[in-house]
Amino acid sequence: MDRSRTFRSKLNVKRGTKLYPIFTKNLHSEVLLDNFIEKDLQSLLKPLNIMYSVFICAKYSIRDNFITSNNFLYNFTGVFTTGLFLCISVYRICSTLSSKRIEYVIFEWNTIFNFMSYSLGLIMNYIINIRFSDKNIQLVVKVQSVLRVLKMNRKDLTCLLVYNWSGVLAINALIVGSIAYMMYIFFPHVDILDVIYFYSTIVFDVNIMYSLFVTNFSRKALCSWINDVLQSGDDSDFYWNRIFNVYLNMLDIYTTLEVVFQYSVRFHYLEIFLNY
């Protein structure tokens, strides 16, 4: 027990001086070695980040293999574009209802309720990304740290790579198929704004996929950690300090994941409950 406490105290000092300073407000734009993200992890995150980029709601920016927070212009563009689109949609709904031509549009009362809830969800998604920008970066940095220490390569993570790409393709196929069916039923009374709005709700599914990916990675990393401990014959302080540090990082990954995605997951479950 005393030895574990000694390890924890040493690791806390080391971790505090190395990892956390990069997330302070005065160092947002700095690129340090701790921010380096290897290609294997970038390939795992690529399908999810592509979907976020489509709607200008990326959680971070990776340039030249270094991860940093999004700049003010990017965040402003995403929030402004979404806000403008929602204002136009609300105006169109109000004008349609006042003109008594609701039979010519997709929106009925139940659909209007869905529109309002989805709109709140999209706005909440931007707020969460900006509010927890540091933690989003911290999450990826810690995942990278675990990968590096446990020496997990692309071969070990093939199942996660397949899961991410197949998941993104599957939800895109489902959404696009639903849009095609909707256009077939209501043609020619289909508005492009309805199509864009309906497709934008895919962001909620991508959030769930992202959280599941981190959870699955953590489970796989924990199994690798256990095997490393059981098979290693190294009894040096350096080895146990390193392996205990990995364990603490995995705990922090779970904690950060809960903080960042708790609102998105709760909204998704609430939305499913209200619609079904």
Residue frames as qw, qx, qy, qz and C-alpha x, y, z in Angstrom:
[[0.000, 0.885, 0.466, 0.000, 0.00, 0.00, 0.00],
 [0.306, -0.795, 0.104, 0.513, 2.82, 2.41, 0.89],
 [0.418, -0.137, 0.596, 0.672, 4.54, 1.64, -2.38],
 [0.223, 0.621, 0.662, 0.355, 1.35, 2.38, -4.34],
 [0.122, -0.939, -0.252, 0.201, 0.94, 5.71, -2.56],
 [0.400, -0.570, 0.340, 0.632, 4.53, 6.60, -3.37],
 [0.359, 0.199, 0.690, 0.596, 3.95, 5.78, -7.05],
 [0.093, 0.804, 0.571, 0.141, 0.74, 7.83, -7.10],
 [0.229, -0.886, -0.052, 0.400, 2.40, 10.89, -5.56],
 [0.392, -0.360, 0.509, 0.676, 5.31, 10.73, -8.00],
 [0.292, 0.383, 0.731, 0.483, 3.00, 10.25, -10.97],
 [0.013, 0.888, 0.450, -0.100, 0.76, 13.15, -9.98],
 [0.244, -0.768, 0.188, 0.562, 3.74, 15.50, -9.94],
 [0.346, -0.147, 0.684, 0.625, 5.03, 14.17, -13.23],
 [0.221, 0.571, 0.737, 0.286, 1.64, 14.26, -14.88],
 [0.048, -0.905, -0.323, 0.274, 0.89, 17.75, -13.66],
 [0.217, -0.706, 0.308, 0.600, 4.12, 19.17, -15.02],
 [0.265, -0.143, 0.758, 0.578, 3.96, 17.44, -18.37],
 [0.123, 0.428, 0.824, 0.350, 0.41, 17.00, -19.60],
 [0.034, -0.776, -0.600, 0.191, -1.88, 19.53, -18.03],
 [0.163, -0.583, 0.033, 0.796, -0.08, 22.83, -18.72],
 [0.118, 0.043, 0.647, 0.752, -0.92, 22.48, -22.42],
 [0.099, -0.603, -0.749, -0.258, -4.59, 22.94, -21.60],
 [0.189, -0.582, -0.347, 0.711, -4.32, 26.24, -19.78],
 [0.354, 0.859, 0.344, -0.139, -5.98, 29.25, -21.37],
 [0.032, -0.875, 0.306, 0.374, -2.69, 31.00, -22.09],
 [0.242, -0.406, 0.803, 0.363, -1.33, 28.09, -24.08],
 [0.739, 0.418, 0.421, -0.319, -4.22, 27.21, -26.35],
 [0.631, 0.744, -0.148, -0.162, -2.31, 27.98, -29.53],
 [0.130, -0.677, 0.721, 0.068, 0.96, 26.39, -28.52],
 [0.927, 0.195, -0.277, -0.159, 2.03, 23.10, -30.04],
 [0.351, -0.646, 0.662, -0.147, 4.05, 20.96, -27.65],
 [0.239, 0.287, -0.916, -0.148, 5.47, 17.48, -28.00],
 [0.286, 0.136, 0.844, -0.434, 2.69, 16.13, -25.78],
 [0.570, 0.488, 0.180, -0.635, 0.23, 17.12, -28.52],
 [0.207, 0.399, -0.767, -0.458, 1.81, 14.82, -31.11],
 [0.808, 0.142, 0.399, -0.410, -0.72, 12.35, -32.53],
 [0.285, -0.278, 0.832, 0.386, 0.62, 9.37, -34.46],
 [0.374, 0.153, -0.570, -0.715, -0.80, 8.22, -37.78],
 [0.233, -0.185, -0.954, -0.020, -2.36, 5.06, -36.35],
 [0.015, 0.495, 0.643, -0.584, -4.61, 7.03, -34.00],
 [0.226, 0.396, -0.150, -0.877, -5.37, 9.61, -36.67],
 [0.297, 0.026, -0.804, -0.514, -6.58, 6.83, -38.97],
 [0.144, -0.373, -0.887, 0.231, -8.91, 5.57, -36.22],
 [0.047, 0.579, 0.403, -0.708, -10.40, 9.02, -35.68],
 [0.046, -0.131, 0.491, 0.860, -10.55, 9.96, -39.37],
 [0.127, -0.429, -0.781, -0.436, -14.08, 8.69, -40.23],
 [0.261, -0.722, -0.569, 0.297, -15.55, 10.38, -37.16],
 [0.228, -0.531, 0.021, 0.816, -13.65, 13.62, -37.71],
 [0.078, 0.129, 0.625, 0.766, -14.75, 13.72, -41.35],
 [0.177, -0.644, -0.716, -0.203, -18.40, 13.68, -40.28],
 [0.301, -0.730, -0.317, 0.526, -17.80, 16.43, -37.73],
 [0.256, -0.296, 0.293, 0.873, -15.98, 18.54, -40.32],
 [0.078, 0.432, 0.718, 0.541, -18.90, 18.32, -42.74],
 [0.251, -0.821, -0.484, -0.170, -21.02, 20.30, -40.25],
 [0.209, 0.646, -0.264, 0.686, -18.19, 22.57, -39.07],
 [0.657, -0.649, 0.112, -0.367, -18.34, 21.11, -35.56],
 [0.745, 0.242, -0.538, 0.312, -14.95, 19.41, -35.21],
 [0.693, -0.692, -0.183, 0.085, -13.89, 18.87, -31.61],
 [0.488, -0.669, 0.311, 0.467, -10.27, 19.83, -32.33],
 [0.582, 0.770, -0.221, -0.137, -7.81, 20.39, -35.16],
 [0.804, -0.293, 0.402, 0.326, -4.96, 18.06, -36.16],
 [0.512, 0.846, -0.147, -0.009, -2.36, 19.66, -38.39],
 [0.412, 0.635, -0.616, 0.219, 1.08, 18.26, -39.16],
 [0.679, -0.109, -0.706, 0.166, 0.36, 15.47, -36.64],
 [0.156, -0.024, -0.552, 0.819, -0.22, 17.92, -33.76],
 [0.208, -0.657, -0.704, -0.168, -3.59, 18.40, -32.08],
 [0.094, -0.020, -0.247, 0.964, -4.76, 21.87, -31.05],
 [0.225, 0.580, 0.630, -0.465, -8.06, 23.54, -30.22],
 [0.353, 0.647, 0.516, 0.436, -10.15, 25.13, -32.96],
 [0.221, 0.006, -0.073, 0.972, -9.60, 28.83, -33.48],
 [0.216, 0.437, 0.440, -0.754, -12.24, 31.47, -32.85],
 [0.371, 0.339, -0.381, -0.776, -13.06, 31.94, -36.54],
 [0.298, -0.014, -0.924, -0.240, -13.84, 28.23, -36.99],
 [0.051, -0.366, -0.826, 0.426, -16.12, 28.12, -33.95],
 [0.235, 0.456, 0.168, -0.842, -17.84, 31.36, -34.94],
 [0.343, 0.222, -0.618, -0.672, -18.42, 30.12, -38.51],
 [0.238, -0.162, -0.956, -0.051, -20.00, 26.90, -37.26],
 [0.009, 0.465, 0.671, -0.578, -22.27, 28.57, -34.74],
 [0.239, 0.438, -0.064, -0.864, -23.26, 31.39, -37.14],
 [0.303, 0.113, -0.759, -0.565, -24.03, 29.00, -40.01],
 [0.193, -0.301, -0.929, 0.099, -26.14, 26.76, -37.82],
 [0.050, 0.488, 0.482, -0.726, -27.94, 29.70, -36.25],
 [0.269, 0.346, -0.300, -0.847, -28.69, 31.24, -39.64],
 [0.297, -0.038, -0.874, -0.383, -30.01, 27.95, -41.00],
 [0.129, -0.398, -0.846, 0.330, -32.25, 27.45, -37.97],
 [0.142, 0.462, 0.222, -0.847, -33.62, 31.00, -38.24],
 [0.323, 0.210, -0.550, -0.741, -34.50, 30.47, -41.90],
 [0.277, -0.173, -0.937, -0.126, -36.17, 27.16, -41.08],
 [0.029, -0.448, -0.676, 0.584, -38.22, 28.67, -38.23],
 [0.233, 0.401, -0.067, -0.883, -39.33, 31.53, -40.48],
 [0.339, 0.084, -0.743, -0.571, -40.40, 29.11, -43.18],
 [0.189, -0.306, -0.921, 0.153, -42.39, 27.01, -40.72],
 [0.062, 0.483, 0.458, -0.744, -44.17, 30.07, -39.31],
 [0.291, 0.343, -0.302, -0.841, -44.99, 31.42, -42.77],
 [0.290, -0.038, -0.888, -0.356, -46.29, 28.03, -43.88],
 [0.114, -0.402, -0.838, 0.350, -48.56, 27.65, -40.85],
 [0.131, 0.486, 0.238, -0.831, -49.92, 31.17, -41.24],
 [0.333, 0.290, -0.483, -0.757, -50.73, 30.55, -44.91],
 [0.778, 0.070, 0.430, -0.452, -52.66, 27.37, -44.08],
 [0.731, 0.499, -0.405, -0.230, -50.65, 25.33, -46.61],
 [0.446, -0.540, 0.701, -0.135, -49.22, 22.76, -44.22],
 [0.901, 0.174, 0.384, -0.104, -50.40, 19.90, -46.46],
 [0.688, 0.706, -0.137, 0.098, -47.75, 20.92, -49.00],
 [0.116, 0.734, -0.603, 0.290, -44.77, 20.62, -46.72],
 [0.607, 0.069, -0.771, 0.180, -43.05, 17.87, -44.78],
 [0.059, 0.118, -0.635, 0.761, -43.51, 19.48, -41.37],
 [0.527, -0.571, -0.515, -0.362, -46.57, 18.45, -39.36],
 [0.454, -0.798, 0.147, -0.367, -47.05, 19.14, -35.67],
 [0.916, -0.345, 0.141, 0.151, -45.08, 16.10, -34.56],
 [0.750, 0.346, 0.054, 0.561, -42.34, 16.95, -37.04],
 [0.026, 0.835, -0.088, 0.542, -42.23, 20.53, -35.81],
 [0.706, -0.676, 0.177, -0.118, -41.68, 19.20, -32.30],
 [0.912, -0.027, 0.151, 0.380, -38.84, 17.05, -33.61],
 [0.468, 0.677, 0.012, 0.568, -37.39, 20.06, -35.40],
 [0.271, -0.863, 0.163, -0.394, -37.30, 22.09, -32.19],
 [0.838, -0.490, 0.235, 0.049, -35.71, 19.27, -30.19],
 [0.842, 0.232, 0.144, 0.465, -33.12, 18.56, -32.90],
 [0.244, 0.823, -0.043, 0.511, -32.35, 22.27, -33.13],
 [0.518, -0.792, 0.243, -0.215, -31.68, 22.43, -29.40],
 [0.929, -0.188, 0.233, 0.218, -29.49, 19.35, -29.79],
 [0.674, 0.523, 0.063, 0.518, -27.41, 20.92, -32.55],
 [0.050, -0.871, 0.158, -0.462, -26.94, 24.12, -30.55],
 [0.752, -0.605, 0.250, -0.080, -26.01, 22.08, -27.47],
 [0.925, 0.121, 0.114, 0.342, -23.46, 20.17, -29.55],
 [0.422, 0.691, -0.096, 0.579, -21.63, 23.39, -30.48],
 [0.382, -0.812, 0.207, -0.391, -21.74, 24.67, -26.91],
 [0.911, -0.360, 0.192, 0.063, -20.30, 21.40, -25.60],
 [0.815, 0.351, 0.026, 0.461, -17.51, 21.40, -28.20],
 [0.189, 0.752, -0.169, 0.608, -16.47, 24.93, -27.25],
 [0.582, -0.708, 0.188, -0.353, -16.98, 24.50, -23.51],
 [0.859, -0.352, 0.366, 0.068, -15.04, 21.22, -23.34],
 [0.616, 0.733, -0.287, 0.018, -12.46, 21.98, -26.02],
 [0.059, -0.678, 0.699, -0.219, -9.57, 21.34, -23.63],
 [0.667, -0.184, 0.670, -0.270, -11.01, 18.06, -22.42],
 [0.864, 0.471, 0.085, -0.156, -11.60, 16.84, -25.97],
 [0.449, 0.722, -0.505, 0.150, -7.90, 17.38, -26.65],
 [0.335, -0.524, 0.707, -0.337, -6.92, 15.89, -23.32],
 [0.880, 0.056, 0.380, -0.281, -8.94, 12.77, -24.15],
 [0.820, 0.555, -0.139, 0.030, -7.09, 12.19, -27.43],
 [0.164, 0.739, -0.590, 0.281, -3.69, 12.95, -25.87],
 [0.553, -0.386, 0.659, -0.333, -4.26, 10.39, -23.15],
 [0.929, 0.260, 0.213, -0.153, -5.41, 7.78, -25.65],
 [0.610, 0.696, -0.346, 0.151, -2.22, 8.44, -27.62],
 [0.165, -0.663, 0.653, -0.327, -0.14, 8.12, -24.45],
 [0.794, -0.140, 0.531, -0.261, -1.67, 4.72, -23.66],
 [0.869, 0.493, 0.005, -0.044, -1.11, 3.56, -27.23],
 [0.369, 0.766, -0.482, 0.212, 2.52, 4.60, -27.15],
 [0.336, -0.551, 0.690, -0.327, 3.41, 3.00, -23.81],
 [0.801, 0.001, 0.554, -0.227, 1.58, -0.27, -24.48],
 [0.092, -0.377, 0.737, 0.554, 3.05, -0.33, -28.01],
 [0.556, 0.463, 0.668, -0.173, -0.32, -0.95, -29.66],
 [0.089, -0.253, 0.529, 0.805, -0.04, -0.59, -33.43],
 [0.533, 0.192, -0.237, -0.789, -2.54, -0.53, -36.30],
 [0.472, 0.035, -0.861, -0.186, -2.65, -4.32, -36.43],
 [0.138, -0.206, -0.825, 0.508, -3.86, -4.43, -32.82],
 [0.225, 0.410, 0.343, -0.814, -6.51, -1.82, -33.57],
 [0.072, -0.028, -0.741, -0.667, -7.85, -3.18, -36.86],
 [0.110, -0.521, -0.846, -0.003, -11.20, -4.12, -35.34],
 [0.067, -0.688, -0.342, 0.637, -11.70, -0.56, -34.06],
 [0.000, -0.340, 0.421, 0.841, -10.77, 0.88, -37.46],
 [0.112, -0.231, -0.857, -0.446, -13.29, -1.39, -39.18],
 [0.115, -0.614, -0.717, 0.309, -15.90, -0.50, -36.56],
 [0.031, -0.589, -0.096, 0.802, -15.50, 3.24, -37.10],
 [0.106, 0.219, -0.571, -0.784, -15.62, 3.11, -40.90],
 [0.160, -0.306, -0.899, -0.269, -18.46, 0.59, -41.07],
 [0.090, -0.604, -0.629, 0.481, -20.43, 2.52, -38.47],
 [0.056, 0.512, -0.080, -0.854, -20.09, 5.82, -40.33],
 [0.161, 0.068, -0.735, -0.655, -21.01, 4.20, -43.64],
 [0.126, -0.399, -0.908, 0.007, -23.99, 2.43, -42.07],
 [0.001, -0.652, -0.482, 0.585, -25.53, 5.53, -40.48],
 [0.100, 0.412, -0.330, -0.844, -24.93, 7.49, -43.69],
 [0.146, -0.102, -0.868, -0.463, -26.68, 4.78, -45.69],
 [0.089, -0.536, -0.803, 0.245, -29.59, 4.82, -43.24],
 [0.028, 0.629, 0.207, -0.749, -29.96, 8.60, -43.30],
 [0.125, 0.310, -0.528, -0.781, -29.56, 8.90, -47.07],
 [0.106, -0.240, -0.929, -0.262, -32.01, 6.04, -47.60],
 [0.023, -0.621, -0.657, 0.427, -34.54, 7.76, -45.34],
 [0.076, 0.559, -0.083, -0.822, -34.09, 11.03, -47.22],
 [0.108, 0.097, -0.763, -0.630, -34.57, 9.27, -50.56],
 [0.085, -0.439, -0.894, -0.010, -37.76, 7.64, -49.29],
 [0.008, -0.651, -0.402, 0.644, -39.01, 10.98, -47.94],
 [0.093, 0.422, -0.355, -0.829, -38.34, 12.68, -51.27],
 [0.097, -0.115, -0.890, -0.431, -40.16, 9.90, -53.11],
 [0.064, -0.556, -0.798, 0.224, -43.24, 10.18, -50.88],
 [0.011, -0.779, -0.307, 0.546, -43.51, 13.98, -50.86],
 [0.259, -0.123, 0.495, 0.821, -42.17, 14.76, -54.35],
 [0.534, 0.485, -0.071, 0.689, -42.37, 17.42, -55.73],
 [0.330, -0.867, -0.030, -0.371, -43.14, 19.21, -52.44],
 [0.843, -0.298, -0.141, 0.425, -39.64, 18.73, -51.03],
 [0.012, 0.982, -0.154, 0.113, -37.52, 21.59, -49.77],
 [0.674, 0.414, -0.459, 0.404, -33.73, 21.39, -49.81],
 [0.172, -0.578, 0.469, -0.645, -33.68, 22.91, -46.32],
 [0.876, -0.267, 0.150, -0.373, -35.65, 19.93, -45.03],
 [0.927, 0.240, -0.243, 0.157, -33.10, 17.57, -46.56],
 [0.355, 0.553, -0.473, 0.587, -30.12, 19.44, -45.08],
 [0.464, -0.517, 0.369, -0.617, -31.75, 19.64, -41.68],
 [0.964, -0.129, 0.029, -0.232, -32.65, 15.95, -41.64],
 [0.830, 0.326, -0.328, 0.313, -29.13, 14.93, -42.65],
 [0.086, 0.654, -0.444, 0.607, -27.55, 17.17, -40.01],
 [0.757, -0.481, 0.189, -0.399, -29.12, 15.04, -37.26],
 [0.909, 0.174, -0.339, 0.171, -26.49, 12.41, -38.08],
 [0.151, 0.626, -0.501, 0.578, -24.21, 14.36, -35.73],
 [0.668, -0.455, 0.327, -0.489, -26.05, 12.86, -32.76],
 [0.999, 0.039, -0.009, -0.029, -25.30, 9.34, -33.97],
 [0.621, 0.537, -0.373, 0.432, -21.66, 10.23, -34.57],
 [0.249, -0.652, 0.451, -0.556, -21.39, 11.44, -30.97],
 [0.893, -0.258, 0.255, -0.267, -22.60, 8.04, -29.76],
 [0.912, 0.333, -0.145, 0.189, -20.14, 6.31, -32.09],
 [0.274, 0.694, -0.437, 0.502, -17.28, 8.45, -30.79],
 [0.509, -0.546, 0.464, -0.476, -18.06, 7.60, -27.16],
 [0.980, -0.027, 0.152, -0.129, -18.39, 3.89, -28.01],
 [0.726, 0.545, -0.302, 0.291, -15.07, 3.98, -29.83],
 [0.004, -0.662, 0.537, -0.523, -13.28, 5.43, -26.80],
 [0.761, -0.345, 0.373, -0.402, -15.00, 2.90, -24.55],
 [0.981, 0.196, 0.000, 0.006, -14.03, -0.03, -26.78],
 [0.509, 0.640, -0.418, 0.395, -10.48, 1.26, -27.04],
 [0.308, -0.620, 0.516, -0.505, -10.20, 1.57, -23.27],
 [0.920, -0.162, 0.259, -0.247, -11.44, -2.00, -22.84],
 [0.888, 0.392, -0.141, 0.194, -8.91, -3.27, -25.37],
 [0.237, 0.708, -0.453, 0.488, -6.12, -1.20, -23.81],
 [0.594, -0.532, 0.429, -0.424, -6.96, -2.56, -20.36],
 [0.993, 0.036, 0.111, -0.033, -6.68, -6.14, -21.64],
 [0.676, 0.568, -0.268, 0.385, -3.31, -5.28, -23.19],
 [0.139, -0.723, 0.438, -0.517, -2.22, -3.67, -19.90],
 [0.833, -0.358, 0.317, -0.277, -3.17, -6.77, -17.90],
 [0.955, 0.250, -0.022, 0.159, -1.26, -9.04, -20.30],
 [0.392, 0.710, -0.357, 0.464, 1.77, -6.78, -20.08],
 [0.414, -0.643, 0.453, -0.459, 1.73, -6.92, -16.27],
 [0.933, -0.170, 0.263, -0.176, 1.26, -10.69, -16.14],
 [0.909, 0.350, -0.003, 0.228, 3.91, -11.51, -18.74],
 [0.266, 0.805, -0.344, 0.403, 6.56, -8.99, -17.74],
 [0.826, -0.285, -0.352, 0.334, 9.31, -10.13, -15.40],
 [0.298, 0.481, -0.187, 0.803, 10.56, -6.60, -14.86],
 [0.513, -0.666, -0.506, 0.193, 10.46, -5.62, -11.19],
 [0.399, 0.061, -0.106, 0.909, 12.20, -2.28, -11.48],
 [0.019, 0.601, 0.427, -0.675, 10.73, 0.94, -10.14],
 [0.114, 0.323, -0.388, -0.855, 10.89, 2.44, -13.63],
 [0.185, -0.168, -0.869, -0.426, 8.65, -0.27, -15.08],
 [0.167, -0.555, -0.783, 0.224, 6.03, -0.11, -12.32],
 [0.012, -0.530, -0.139, 0.836, 6.04, 3.68, -12.42],
 [0.162, 0.179, -0.566, -0.788, 5.41, 3.56, -16.18],
 [0.233, -0.273, -0.894, -0.267, 2.73, 0.87, -16.00],
 [0.124, -0.570, -0.649, 0.488, 0.94, 2.59, -13.12],
 [0.058, 0.407, -0.102, -0.906, 0.97, 5.82, -15.07],
 [0.216, -0.063, -0.753, -0.618, -0.80, 4.02, -17.93],
 [0.217, -0.465, -0.850, 0.120, -3.44, 2.79, -15.49],
 [0.055, -0.561, -0.345, 0.751, -4.05, 6.32, -14.21],
 [0.129, 0.244, -0.414, -0.867, -4.37, 7.58, -17.78],
 [0.229, -0.248, -0.867, -0.367, -6.98, 4.92, -18.53],
 [0.158, -0.579, -0.687, 0.410, -8.96, 6.00, -15.48],
 [0.005, 0.494, 0.017, -0.869, -8.72, 9.61, -16.65],
 [0.120, -0.010, -0.700, -0.703, -9.97, 8.56, -20.11],
 [0.209, -0.494, -0.842, -0.058, -13.14, 7.14, -18.57],
 [0.162, -0.621, -0.430, 0.636, -13.61, 10.21, -16.38],
 [0.012, 0.363, -0.264, -0.893, -13.08, 12.66, -19.26],
 [0.119, -0.186, -0.822, -0.524, -15.36, 10.65, -21.53],
 [0.163, -0.605, -0.757, 0.185, -18.16, 10.90, -18.99],
 [0.103, -0.600, -0.183, 0.772, -17.72, 14.65, -18.58],
 [0.033, 0.278, -0.466, -0.840, -17.61, 15.40, -22.31],
 [0.272, -0.087, -0.775, -0.564, -20.33, 13.07, -23.61],
 [0.044, 0.302, 0.843, -0.443, -22.82, 12.82, -20.77],
 [0.339, 0.482, 0.208, -0.781, -25.08, 15.54, -22.18],
 [0.391, 0.334, -0.600, -0.612, -24.95, 14.21, -25.75],
 [0.202, -0.048, -0.978, -0.031, -25.79, 10.68, -24.66],
 [0.136, 0.389, 0.699, -0.584, -28.63, 11.82, -22.39],
 [0.387, 0.454, -0.079, -0.799, -30.09, 13.96, -25.18],
 [0.340, 0.208, -0.799, -0.450, -29.90, 11.06, -27.62],
 [0.109, -0.210, -0.954, 0.181, -31.73, 8.71, -25.25],
 [0.213, 0.462, 0.456, -0.731, -34.33, 11.38, -24.46],
 [0.374, 0.392, -0.361, -0.759, -34.91, 12.02, -28.14],
 [0.291, 0.027, -0.923, -0.251, -35.42, 8.30, -28.82],
 [0.001, -0.323, -0.838, 0.439, -37.82, 8.01, -25.85],
 [0.280, 0.474, 0.222, -0.805, -39.93, 10.99, -26.97],
 [0.419, 0.361, -0.496, -0.669, -40.20, 9.71, -30.54],
 [0.491, 0.023, -0.846, -0.206, -40.95, 6.12, -29.74]]
